[in-house]
Amino acid sequence: MDKAAILREREAFDPLLKALASPSRLSLGGNNDDKIVSILTALAALAECAPFAFSVSGSRGGAGQGERAIRFALETVLLGRGDDDEQTSAEEESGDDEENEAEETSTSKLRAPQGRRKIGGKDRREANSGNDDSHLSLPCRRACAAIELLVSHIRSTVVKVRFEKSTGNQKNAKQKNGMTRSSIEPPPPEHISKIFAVLIQILQDSGLPPSNRDRKHCNSVDERAALRRCAAVHLLRLCDMSLQLEGTYLKPGMWHVLSSAFLDEERSVRESAMEELSMMLTGQGKYRHGGIASGSFAPNLRFVSLIVLCADSEHGHGHSAANGDAANVGRRSTSTKNAALQCISTLRRTCESTLAQCRALGREAEKNFENRLKMMLMPEFAVPYALHLLAFRRETPSAGAAEASATLTQISQSSDRSDDNEDKEEFVIANEEARQKMLRKRLKWLFEPLVQSLGEGADNISFLLRMTELLGSKYNANDVSLDTTSSSSLLDLSLDSSLQNETSAEKTTKREREAAAKLKIICAAAREVLLTFVKKDINLTPYPGAIQIPSALFARSPHAISKSDGKKKGTAKEARGSKSSKKDNSSSEKRSSSTTSTPGRKMSRKKPREDTPTNEVASPAPLD
């Protein structure tokens, strides 16, 4: 952005920013309480449309108007800290602000359009009926407005910084005569980390605000749901792929906490989370500037995997324990699955074009695609993330048919044949059937878009079968919940974490044991679901590509390690080679030097190693 454009932006928005961010308005208590929500909302819009004006420093080298507004929203409104200190420091720089505010007020009166229609009470209610929060308490609405401001500021600033870097404008950021800088600085990493931690903490606390001051005022069902909805939606916006923040700041444990919004007991929360995910996957709404629609960045497969939690239960409009007591959302569930199908189709095209570019660059680039880029772009690699989510869900069944039958046998053989035992037996049967049925439906929501995106000739089913077989037989799911505890400490909340840390090792071991049992059940159910998609022989075409498993989420099971250590190094290769030796011998002379392939393409005969651990959780690099 050139200097003239920045000066025009400042000329247009500086007076408004000074008026909104004046010390008299950025304060809590008194007559200002009725206006603070509107002020924070207006500042959020200003931060989004005028990031350069919002980032200008103060006249005497101190904090500028925008920085003071950000500090007020985070420290004072959300965390409940330093209201008095903030007011005092702001008043030190407020001498000129009051005069400018008065001048702005008089000027705005002269420039106000004369023909604007005044909206009456009834018209205003009709205009706001789609997002009416007037029944919520002031602390709840104030916290939501503060979150909107903080996230809007990060998004707009990071987008502008990335644009400046891509166009090379930051090289001439400072003016020779010492005038105002024409560049914009990104928010510091500590600030971004704190915003992520605040939003995660709200979800962890079931919608309670971080500030102890506001918790007693935000304890109703509607208020806590509103805060959960706000936190989930804005977390997804911070994970916009064009920002490239989620790989650094959204740890695996935080990703699990975010996923809980897709199984919320309140319909409004679950619906909003799914709607936001749909826009993220299809590059619409807030994600249009640099998402899938523009082809610049591919969505992280962690977010594609969230579709596994978007299925409704079979109990109409009620809540089902088999679906985590999640509220049904009707057509929103199906539309989110359709958005995932659209995203997967686009990912396949991106994967193919990236492969073509890498092949044109040479063997090293092609090898980089095979070992790294493909695991970020090929949609089938979203499956391990989805199975990890399911393995740590409390409603996922941990016992198969044999274990459930043993439980029923134990009950039936009991000497006490009372009505209570008969009721217990019926409950066990109904509960196990419902959980197994819901698990299969969730897996269908995951696998259906992956298979349908390739049409009737889908050749990825054998790959998916092999991947689920490996995960179920050779891997255990890592417990990543401790990541969230360490991230939340950034807030310095008055929470007693010492008691939690005393038994953290025991809890982790127990959770991982339960997850290991659940993972086997999940993979067995996944096999059943995948086999229902087999219609033709081509559906079971062997896939020769490497299967990589995210090492941040999975670790080799001790049984698999001890078993593999007892074998010779060449055994696995010989076993694999025996199945395809005839094909390899007959086509060895005609084989292409390239061995890279993706589902939907003609595959080479060479078969590399079957599974490789990888640490891939970061956002993919931009595709030139």
N, C-alpha and C positions, 0 to 999 in steps of 0.2 A: 504494500500500500504506500503510495507516494506521499510526500510531505503535504501537498496541497489537499489531498483527500483527508488526511489526518486533521489538518487545521479546520477543514469544513465540519468534520465530525465533532471536534471539540467546540467549535463555535455554536453548533446546533444543540449539543447536549450538556455542556459544562454548566450553564445556569440551572438546568433542571436537576442535575446531579448535586449541585451545591445546596439547592433548596431541599431535596429529599434527604441528603446525608448530613444536614446541619445538626449540631449537638442537641438542639432543642427537640428534634424529632427522633433521633436515635437514642431513646431512653425509655425505660419501663416505669410504669406507675403514673399517677396523676391523670390528667385529661388526655394524655398521649395514647393510652391503651386502646381507645376506640379506633385510632388511625394507624397503629403500628403494622397491622396485617396488610393494609393497603400500601403502606410505604415500602415494606419488604417486597411485596409483589411487583410494585413499580420499579424498584431497584433491580429485581431479577430480570425484568424485560429490558432495562437499560443496559445491564451487564451483557445481555445476549446480543443486542443490536449495536452497541457502541463500546466494544472492549478497549479501544485505545483511550477514549475519554475516561473510562472507568479506571484505567491503570495509571493515570497521571499522578506523579508524586506531589507532596505538599509544597507550599510556597517557600518554606524555610527548611527544606530537606526532610521534613517529617512525613508522617503518613498522609497520603492523599485521601480525598473523599471516598473513593472506592475502597481503598484498603481499610478505612475506618468502618465502613459499612460491613465489609466481610468479617472483620474482627468482632463487631457487635453481634452479627448473626450467629457466629460460632460460639464465641466465649460467653457472651451475655445471654442470648436467647436460648441456645441449645444446651450449653453446659452449665449455665447459671453462675458464672464467675464474674467477678470484677466489674459489676455495674457501676459502682462508685468510681473506681479507678479509670474506667473507660470514659466516664462523664468528665472527670477532672482533666485527663490528657486531651480530650477533645476540645474542652473550653479554652485551652492554651492557644489553639489555632483558630478560634472561632471569631476573632475580631472582625476580619474582613468578610467572613461568611454571612454575618447578620446583615451587613450593608448590602452585600450581593443578593441576599435573599429578598430584602425589601425592594431592591431595584428590579429583581426578576418578577416579583409579584406585580409591581406596577406595570412593567413591560408586558407581561402576559395578559393583563387586563386590556391593554390597548390592542394586542394582536388576536384576542379571542374572536373566533367567528361569531357573527351575529345571528346566523340562521339556524343554530343547532337546537334541535328539539329536546325539551326536557322530558326525561323518561319518568313516568309515573310509577307508583308503587306496584300496581298490578303488572305493568309491562316489565318492570325490573325483575319481578319474581318469575315471569315467564321466560325472560332471557337467561336467567341463572338456574332454571329448573334442572338442567342437565348436570350441574355440578354444585348442588346446593349444600353448603356446609354451615349454614347459619345456626343449626341446632347444636353444633359442636362448641365446646368451651373455647374461650380466648387463648389459653395456653396451647391447646391443640392446634388451632388454626395458625397461631404465631409460629409454632415449631415447624409446621408444614411449609409456611412461607419462607422461613429461614433456610430450610433444606433446599427449596427451589432456587433461592438466591445463590447459595454456595455452589450448587451443581451447575447452574447456568454460567456462573463466573468461570469455573474450571473448564467447562466445555468450550465456551467461546474463546477463552484465552489460549488454550492448547491448539484449537483449530487455527487461530490466527498465527501462532508461532510456527506451526507446521507449514502453513501457507507461505509465510515469510521466508522460511528456510528453503522451501522448494523453488521459490522465485529468486532467491539470492538477495532479497532486499535488506537482510540484516547486516550485510557487509558495510553498508553505509548508514548504520543505525544512528550514529551520533553526528550531530551537526558541528562543523568546524568552529563556529562562533560560540559554542557552548549553549545553544538554545535547547529547547525541549527535544528529547529523544523521539525519533520517529519509529522506533521499534517497540516491541512489547515483550515483556518477560513472562515466562510461564510461572505458575504458582510453585513454590518450593515443594520438594517431595514430602517433607514432614507435614505440610498442610494437606496435601492430597491423601496421605496415609490416614490422617486424623479424620477426614471426611468419610473415607471408606469405613473406618472403625466405628464412627458414630452411627452410620446407617446399619451396619451389621449388628451393633449393640441393640438398636431399636427392635430389629427382627428377633434377636435372641430373647429379649425381654417381653416378647409377645405384644409389642406396641407401646410399651412404657417409654416416655421421653427420658433422655439421659440425665436431665437436671432433677435433683431431689425436690427442688422448689415446685416443679410442675407436675410431679408424679401423682400427687394427691388430687389434682384437678383433672387428670386424664385417665380415670380408671373405669369409665363406662365402656361397654362393648363397642359402641359406634366410634368413640374417640380412639380407642386402641386399634381398631380396624383401619381408621383413617391414617394413623401414623404408620402402620405396617404397609398399607398401600403406597403411601408416599415414599417410604424408605425403599421398597422393592422396585418401584418404577424408576426412581432416580439412581439406584444402583445399576440397573440395566443401562441407563443413559450414560453413566460413567464408563460402562464397559463397551461403548460404541467402538467398533474396530478401528475407525479412523483416528481415534484419540490414542490408541496403543497404550492404554493404561492398565487394562485388566491383567495382562500377563505379569506385571510387576506388583500390583497392589491387591488383586483379588486372589488370596491364597486358597488352596483346595478346601480347607475347612470353612472359609468364608463363602465359597461357592456352594457348599452343602447347606449353609444357613440360608442363603438366597433361594435355593431350590425349595425351601419349605413354603415360600409364598405361593407356589403352584399347587399346593395341597392345603391351602388355608380353609378354615371352617367358615369364613365369611365370603359370600359370593362376590361381593364388590372387590375384595382383595385379589381373589383368584382370577376373576375376570380381567381386572386391570393388568395383572402380571402377564397373563396370556396375550392380551392385546399388545402390550409393549414388546413382548418376545416376538410376536408375529411381525411387527414393524421392523424390529432389528433384523430378523431373518430375511425379510424381503426388501430392505433398504428404503422404507417409507417413513413419513413423518419426520421426526428428529434425526433419523439416520440417513436421510436422503442425500446429504451433502457429500458423504464419503463412504457409503456402505456398499452393499452388494449391487445396488442399482447402478452405481457408477463404475463398478468393476475394479475399484482401486484396492479394496481390502476384502479378504474372505472372512466370514464370521468364524470365531473360534469354535471348534467342535464341541467344547464343553457346553455351549449354549444350544447347539443343535440337539444334544443329548437330552435337554430338558423336556423335549416332547414326550418322553416316556412317563412324565408325571402329569400330563394334560388330559388323560382319559377320564371320562365320567364313570361313576358306578352305575349299576342297573336298578337303583332304587328311586327312580323318578326324581323328585325335587328334594329328597331327604339327604341325610348324611349316612355314609356307610363306613363302618369301622375297617372293613377290608380295603378301603381307599383312603385310609388315614383320616377319617372323619371330614374329608374335604367336601365342600359344597359343590353341587353339580352346577355347571354353567351352560348346559345345553349346546346350542349351535356354536358357541365360542370354542368349545373343545375341538369340534370338527374343522372349523376354520383355521385353528392353530396348526392342526395336522396338515392341512392344505398349504399353509405357509411354509411348513417344513419341507413338503414335497417340492415347492417352488425353489426354495433355498438349495435343496440337494441337487436339483437339476442344474441350477446355476453353478454350484460348486463343481459339478462334473465338467461343465464347459471350461471353467477356470482351470481345473486340473489338466484338461487336455491341452489348452493353450500354453500353460506353463511348461508342460512336458515338451511341446514342440519348440518353445523358446530355448529350453535347456539343451535339447538335442542339437539345435543349431549352433549353440555355443561350444559344444565339444563334450568329450567323455566325462571330464571332471564335473561339469555342470549337471550332466545327466545323473551322475552318481550322487550328487548333492540332492537332486530331486528324489531319487529312490530312497535315500537314507534319512532325509529331513523334511523336504517340502511336501512330499506325498502324504506324510502322516498328519499334516495340517490341512490338506485340501481334499483328500479322498474321504467322502462322507462315511464310508464304512468304519473308519477309525473313530467315529463318535460312539460306537457300541461299548467299548470298555468304560467310558465315562458314565454312560447310562446304567450299566450293570453295577458300577460302584455306588451310584446313588441308591439303587434298589437294595443293595446288600446292607445298607445301614438304615433302611426304613423299618420302623418297628412293626408295621403291618405286613411286611413281606414274610411269607411262610418260611419257617426254619426247619420244618419236618415234612418229609415226603409221605407218600401213601402208606409205606411200611410202618413209619413211626406213628402216624395217626391211627393205623389199625392196631398197633401194639397198645396204644393208650386206651382205645375202645375195649380191647380184650381185657385189659387190667380192670377197667371199670365194670365190665360185664361179669368177671369172675369174682368180684368182691362179694363177701358174704352179706353185705347190706344191700338189698334190692329195693331200697326205698324210692319214693317218687323223686327225691333230690338227685339220686344217682341216675335215674332215667332222664331227668331234665339235663343233667350234666352231659350225658351221652349224646343227646340230641344237639346240645350246644356245640360240642366238639365237632360233630359231623357237619353242622351248618356253617360253623366258623371256618373250618378247614376248607370246605368246598368254596365258600365265598372268597377266601384269600387266594386260593389257587386260580379261581376264575378271573379275579381282578388282576393277578400277576400276568396271566396270559393276555388279557386285554391290553395292559400296559406295554407288553412286549410287541403286540400287534401294532400298537400306535408307533412304536419305534421302527420295526422292520418293514412295515407296509410302504412307507414313502421310499425307503432304500431300494426295495425290489421294484415297485411300480415305476420309479424314475427311469428304469432300463427297459420297460415294456415287457412284452411276452417272452422275448429272448433273454431275459435277465440271466446273467452268468456270474452273479456275485453270491449266490446262495451257498455254494460249497465253501467259499471264502468265509462267510459268516458262520457256517456250521463249524468250520475248523477253528475259528477264533473263539467261539463260545466253548468248544471242547477243551481248548488249551486253558482258558480262564478257569473252567470248572475243575480241571484235573491237576493243573500244575501251579496255580497261583492262589494266593490269599490276598484279600483286600486290606490295605493299610488303613488304620484309624487316623484320620487327619483332623479330628475335632480339636486337638490341642493347639493347632495353628490359630484358631479363632480366639482362644483364651489369651495367647500372647499378643495378638493384635489388639484386643480390647484394652490391654493395659496402657495403650497410648492415651486413653481418655483420662487416666488417673481418677477413675470413679471411686466412690466410697464403697467398694465391694470387697468382701473378705475372701481373697483368692487363696490364702494360705491353706484353708481347709480343703479347697478343691485340689490343690497340688499334692496334698498328703496321700491321697488315694488315686491319683491320676494314673499311675502305672497299673494298678489293679483294674481300674475301669477300662483302660485301653486294652489290656489282655482279654478281659471278658467280652468287650465289644468286638474285638477281632475274631475271637472264637465263634461268637454268634454270626458274624458276617461271613466267616468261612463256611459255616453250615448253610447259610442262606444262599451264598454264591453257587453252591452245587445245585441247590433246588432251582435257582434262577436259570442256570445254564441248561439244566434238563428240560425246563419249560420252554426255553428259547429254541431248543432243538425241535420240540413238538410244533411250535408256531412256525418255524422256518420250513419244515417239511410240508406244511399246508400250502405253501406257495409253489411247490414243485409241480409243474404241469407238463413239461417237455424234458427230453434228455439234455438239451442245452442248458437247462437251469442248474445242472450239476456238473458243468464243465469245471475241471480243476483250475484254480487260480494260482499262478506261479510266483506271485509277489511275496515279499517278506511280510510277516505279521509282527507288528511292533506293539508292545504293551507299555502304557505309561508307568514308569517306575516310581513316580511320585504317588501313585494310587495303588499299585499292586507289587507284591514281592513273591518270589518263587517259594512255594510251600516246602517245608523241611523234607517231606516225603519225596517230592519230585527231585530235590537236590541230592539227597542220599542215593536215590535210585540212579540218577544220571552219573554220579561219581563212580558207581560200581561198573559202569560200562566203558568199553574202549572208545576212544575218540572217533573212530571210523564207523562205529556201529550204526549211529543215526543216519549217516550218509548212505551206508549200504542199504539200510531198510527203505529209505526213500528212493534210492536209485533203482531198487529191484522192481518197483511198480512201474517205472517209466523207462526201463532200459531198452525195451523194444522200440519205443518211439524215438528215444535219443539216438540209437544206433542207425535207424533208418533215415534220420533227417540231420545227421551230424554235419554233413557236407553242405547242406542247404541252409543251415541255421544262420540267422542274422546276428551280427555282432551286438545288436542292442537287445537287452533282456528286460527292459522296463515296460510295464504294462499297467493298465487300469481297467476296471470292469467296463464292459461295453466295447473294448478294443480287441483286435485279434491278438492272442497271447502267444508269447514265445514258449519254447519247450524247456528251457533251462529253469531249474527250480532252486532258488536260494534257501537259506535257512528259514525255518518255519516261524520262530518267534524271537524277537529281540527286545529287551527292555529299553525304554527311552524315557527321557525326562521332559518330553515335549508338553508344556503347558502354556507357553508364551504365545503372544499374538503373532500371526504370520507377517512377514515383511511385505511391503507394497509390491505389487506386480507391475513392472514397467511395461 
